């Protein structure tokens, strides 16, 4: 299925298979499960179902499981990435990376059983970079917000030229 045409054809949702065809992330770091609304180049709404089986709950925190805030910011970036990468014809050759995070705020804890609604609004769209505002809610209550900047980069790094090795320094030991 060509996901670039998926949204061009007016489809408003993406399931997990569609997302895995667009995003390079995989378990345990794919942090969105479904896209429920899309306005091309303007807005996207994604869902993340938080379960006790998430690997981060083993250590954050035993006896009081709370989703790390940085992972909520990552879910904002991934939802925005789904919007951005759907518009890129050669996305197999690209990665979307963070270039900045502004005004991240965490309002209340997210615990197992919560469903995150991740709403992204594009603030500035350039051919290779996007600035987006993300708001994460649980049952209509704000739990996280941030502005993220992301940029497209080549997926494969070019090999660096071989560096000239400097001679090892002589080791002097006393007898």
C-alpha positions, 0 to 999 in steps of 0.5 A: 500500500502506498501511504503517500497516496493514502492521505492524498486519496482523502483517507483520514485514518492510519492503522498500526500497519500503515504507521509501520510502513511510514515510520522506522520505529519498532517495538518497544519504541513505536509510541503511537498505535493509530491515527484517527484524524489527518489534515494534510500538512496541518494537523494530525491526531494519534492514539497511544494505548498505555498498558502495564506491559510497557517495558519502561514501567519495570523501572519507572517506578516500581510500585507506582508506574508512571509513563516518562514525560520524555516518551510523551514528547517522543509520541508527539514527534512520532505523530508529527513524523507520520504527518511529515513522512507521508508527504515525502515520496522518498521516505525510505531514504530519510529519517526524521530527527529532533532539532529542538524541543521548546516549552515542554510541560508535564501536567499530570501522570500517565499510568497503565490503562490510560489512552493518550490522544496526541494532537499535533498542529503544524506551526511552520512547514518547510520542505525538510523541516517542521515546527509543530505544537503537540498536546497530549490528553487523557480523557480530555485532560491535558497531561503534556504539551510541547513544541518540537522541531524536526528535520529530515536527514538521509537515512544512511550516513556516508562513510567517513574518509579513513582517518590517518592514525597518529602514532601511539605515544611512547610509554616510559616506565621506570625500572 
